[in-house]
Amino acid sequence: MRMKTWMPVAVLLLNAPLAFAEPIKAKPNDKTVWIALGTDAIAPMQEAFAAEGWSVPTALKQQEHAGVFQMKESQLSRLALLMHEKFNRCAGFITYETQDEAIASLEPAPPVKNQKAVSYTLTNAATANTLIGALSADNIRTTIAELSAFPTRSQTSQGGVDAAALVLNKWQGYATSAGRTDVTVAYYPHSGWRQPSVILTIRGTTLPNEVVVVGGHLDSISSTSAAPGADDDASGIATFTEVIRVAMARNFRPQRTVKFMAYAAEETGLRGSREIAVAHKNQGINVVGVMQLDMTNYKHPNATADVGIVTDNTNAPQNQFIRDLITTYVGVPFTNTTCGYGCSDHASWHGQGFAASIPFEGTVVQKNPHIHTSRDTLTQSNNTATHALKFSKIAAAYVAELAKGTAQ
């Protein structure tokens, strides 16, 4: 697959008109794609395909942890729903455009060339506390409500395109109001579906070529026609959108470049984030750390911890850094949890050899049972964003301590 270069996206800056909001249309033919799927899901996938009357895919290559399969693009949504129904996973597989890429993914990611080692010491309390002190649960709730008002935000829908426009406008508004000429907001269009990803970039002051990423997925999916996706993942987008608002309001000037990313097409195999992560690697962009926020606003009634630190397909030193951030700046209980193969966009970055982590709304076993249904609404979180606020604090501390810099 020939990857897009970063430059065409970068021209869509703060003054980009909304005419650019309509990305390239999906191709009318049902194209062939390849997926990597965790071994525990292979038999259920094959059984589901047989029940649908489809040809049952067999593994092109299989290792202990995953196998590679060929299928049609239209079958991805059914696979995504199977992963929810059977395993209660968000995604749970990774989609590739070529067989070679899919098979190569079964091998451990090689180290990223020229990757800079970073220090995880906490030395920027003034900036972290300034950002954290200005965060508001009410603002997070408002953004969740706005995004979950779309009937669906699926990658092929008008709602998916309009949700991207809403996010772009909101982020542009924060940057424009602050007069930040060092901040750009742009669509990252994808040729395979309608919904674009959205990226806000704060250019670093002294280390601009070192990049810190915070992201979540913009799309939603449901087993019914309604897919509000309030927790999955309007909550994640809203959680770091509030960090963006405060960063602009408090004149946050990071030393390292910070990129906030709303990814398209996570639910059908981490497709948007994978394109972006591959592009960053191919262009030699020095991404020193990635945080994923996917589901932040539901707390299980029996939960004893507020945050689950996902330990599989993530970076252990950075995970410890996040534990230290929680202890120092947030003061809520946390625990370790595992997520399974390809369960969210952090796996796209991890698969390319970057340090990625995902603090989750609790343990995966106790996650929101309403995701991927019409019941994934703010009602399940008592119409508040008090739980998500904890994750805004984590994300604010993460950018303050990893990107360093100052705020007022």
N, C-alpha and C positions, 0 to 999 in steps of 0.2 A: 504494500500500500504506500502510495506517495503522500507523505504528510504535508499539510499546509505549513508555510512559514509563518512566523509570528507577525511580520510586518503588515500584511493586509488587515489584520485585526487591529493593530495599534492605531491605524488612521481613524478609527471610530472613537473619537475622544469626547471630551465633556460636551462639546457642542453638536454631537451627532444627532441629526433629526430622527424622529421615530419612523421615518420611511425606511430606515435601515433595519427596523424591527422584524421585517419579514424575511427570514433566511431562505436559503435555497430549498425548493420543494423536494420531498422524498420522490425517489424514482417510482414510476407506476408498477414496474415489474417486481415480483416477489423474489428478491435476490437470495443467493446462498450465503450463509454466514457459518462461522465455526465457533464453538463455545468450549471453554474449559469448565468442568463441573466436578465438584467434590465427589469422592467415591461413594459416600453414604447416600447420595442422591441419584446415583446412576440407575439402579433398579426401579425406584419409583418413577423416574422420568420415562423409562422405557415402557413401564406398565401404563402410564398415563397416555403416552403416544399411541399405544396399541388400542386403548379404550376409545380414543378419538378416531380410530380407523386410519391412522397415518402409518407410514413406513417406520418401523422401529429402528432408530439409529444405533449403530454399534461403534465401539470405541476405535478411532483411528490410531490412537496410542493411549496407553494407560499406565500410570505409575501408582505408587501407594496412596498418594493423597488426592489425585485427580485424574480425569480422563478427558480426551478431546473428541468432540462429536461434530458432525456436519448436519445442518438443518436449514430450514427456510426462515427468513426474517419474520414472517407473520406468526411463526410458532413461538417466538420469544415471549410474547405476552402470556401465552398459556403456560410456558415454563416458569415464568415469574410467579404466577398465581399458584402453581404447584409447589414452589419453594415456600410460599407463605402457608398454604394449606397443610403441607406435610411437615415442614420444619420451622414454621413461623419465622422465616428469614426474609430480610429485605434484599432483593436480588439473590445472591448465593451462587452466581455463576458469572463468568466474564466472557464477553462477546468479542470476537476478532473478525477482521475483514479477510484474512487469508489463513489458509491451513498452516503454512509455515510459522506464522506468528503464534498461532494457538499451540502448536506442538512445542515451539521454543519456550513458551510460558511455563511448561512443566518443569523446566530446569531452574535452579536458583538464580536469581538476578545477579549479574556480575556487578562488582563495585562501580559506582559512578566515577568517571575519570575526573581528576582534579577536585574531588569533593572536599570541601574545607571542614576540618574538625571544629566543632563549636564547644564552647564551655557552657555547662548547665548550672553554673553558680548563680545565685540570686543576689543581684547587686543594684537593682533599679527600683527599689521600693517606692520612692517618691512618685515616679511616673505611673507605676502599677496602681498605687492607691488613688492617685488623681483620676485615672480612668475608671476604676472600679466604683469610686464614690459617686460618679455621675450617671451610672446605669439605672435604668428604670424598667421594672416589670410591666408597667402599663404600656410602654412603647413596644415592648416585645409582643405583648398580647395583641396590640393593634395590627402589627405586621402579620402575625399568624392569622388573624381574622380576615385580613385583606386577601391573603393567598388562598386560604381555605374556602373563600367565597366562590372561586371558580369551580364549575361543575367537575372539571378535571384539568390537570396540568400535564397530561401525557405528552410525550415528545412529538406526536403527530397531530395534536389538536390545536385549534385556535386558542383554547385556554392556556396551553403550554406557551404559545407565542406571546399572548397577552400578559401572562405572569412574568415572563422575562422582561417585557417592556415596563411593567410596574416596578420591578426591582431596579432596572437601569435608571428609571426616572427618579426613584427615591434616593438612590446612591448619588446620582448626579446632583440632586437638590442639596444634599448635605455638603458636597464638595464645593458647589457653586456658591452657596450661602457663606461658606468659610473663606472664599476667595483663594482656594488652593490650586495654584497653577502647577504644582508638583503632583497632582492627583489626576489620573485618567480613569474613565469608565468606558468600557467597550463590550460589544457583543463578540463572542467567539463562535462564529457560525459553523455548523456541521453539515456536510453535503448529504448525509444519509437520512436526515429527518428535519422536521420544520423548526423545532425549538432550538434556539441558540443557548449556549452558556453565557454567563455574564461575569466580567472580571473588573474589579476596581483595584488599581495599583497606586500605592503611595511610594514614591521614589525615595530611596534611602539617601541620607545626607552625606555620609562618609564611606559607606560600604554598599553602594547601589547595586553592585554585581552579585551580592549575596541576597538570597530571596527566602522569605518566610511566607508560607501559604496557610490560610485558614479557609475551609470550604464546607459545603453541604450541597445536597442535590435539590434541584428545583422541580423536578417532575413528580407526578403521583400516579398511582395505579390502583385499580379496585376490581374485585370479582363481580361488582355490579356496575351499573352505568354511572353512579355517583362516586367520585374519588376526591373528596375534600382534602385528604392528606394533611390534616392540621398538625399532627405529631410527626408524621412521616412524609415530607420532611420540612413542612413550613416552619416547624419549631426551630430546626437547625439554622435555616436561612434567617429567621427573625432574630435568633440568638446573636449571630455575629453582625447582623445589620445594626443592632443596637451598639455594638462595639464601634462600627464605622461612624455612626452618628456622634458618639462621644469623642472618638478620635478627631473628628473634624471640629467639634465644638470646643475641645480643649487644646486644639492646635498641636496635636501629637506629631512629632517630627522624628521618625525612626532613623537610626543609623543604617540598618539594613532595609532593603526594599520589602514592603509587605504587600501581598496580593490576597484579596478576598475573592473567592470564586463560588458562584452558584452554577452547579453542573447540570447540564441536560442529560436525560436518558440514562439515569442510574438504574432504574427499575428493570430495564431490559438488558442488563449485563454490564453496568459501569461504563457505558460507551462514551459519554461525553468526557468524563474525567480521564479515561484511558487515552483518548486522543490528545488531551492537554498534557498529561504526564509524559507521553511519548515525545511530543513536540519539545517539551522542556529538556528532555534528555538528549534528543537529537541535535538540539541547538546549543548544547553545552551550558545551559543555564544552571547556575550553582544554587540549587534549592537546598537550604540547610535544615529545613524542618517543615513538616506538614501536619496540621491538625484537622481532623474531620469531625463535624458536628452533624450527626444523623440521629434524630429523635432525642429531644432534651426536656420535654415538658410533661411526661407522664411518670408519676411515681406510684409503683405498685403498693396496694394497701398493706402488704406484709413485708415490704422492703425494710431492711435494716441499714442499708447504705444508700446514699444519695447519688453516688457516681460509681459506675463500673469502668475500670480501666481494662480495655480489651488487650489481651496479651498475645493473641495469635495474629500472624501477618502484620505485625507492628514492630517498632524499634524499641528494644528494652531500655537503653539509656534514656531515650526521650520519654518513655513511659514513666520512669522514675522522676524525671524532671517535672512531669505533670503532677505526680503525687506530691512533690515538694511544693509546687505552686498552690495546690489545694490546701495543704497544711498551713502554709504561710499566709495566704491571702484570702482564702474562702472559708476554711474552718468547718467543713462538712465531712461526714464519714464516707469513705470510699472502700472499694474492694476490687479484686481481680475478677475478670470474667472472660469467657471465650466466645467467639462470634461465628466461627465456621468459615468455610471457603468463600472468598469473594463477597463478603456480606455488605460492604459499603465501599465508598470511593477511596478510602485510605489504601485499599488493596491495589488500586491502580498505581499509586505512587510507590508503594512497597514493592510491587512487581517490577518497577523500573530501577530499584536500588536506592530510593530515597528514604530518609527517616520519616516515618508516618505513625501517627497515634490517633486513637479515637476514644475520648471520654464519653461514656454512654449514660443514659438516664437511669441506669440501675444495672442489675445483672441481666444478661440476655434471656435467661430462663424466665425472669419476671417482667419482661418488656410488655409494652402495650398490646393487649390482645385484639384491639380494634383496628390495627393498621390494615391497609389494603381492603377496607370495606367502607361503606357509606357512613359508618359510625365513628370514623376517625375525625372527630370534631373537638373543638375546645371544651365541649361539655364533659368529656372524659377527664379533663384537668380542672374541673370545677370553674371553668370560664376564667381562669387566671393564667399567668405565666410566672408564678413564683418559683416553680422548679427550674424553668429555663433560665431564670435570672442567675442561678448558681453557675450555669455553664457560660453565660456572658462574662461573669467574673473570671472564670478559668481562662476563657479566650483572651480577655483583656490583659490578664497577667502574662499569658503566653507571649503575646506580641510585645508587651513591654519588656519582658526579660530576655526573650530570644532575639528580637530586633533591636533592643535597647532604645535609646533616644530620650526625648523630653516631652513633657506636656505641661499645660498651664491651668 
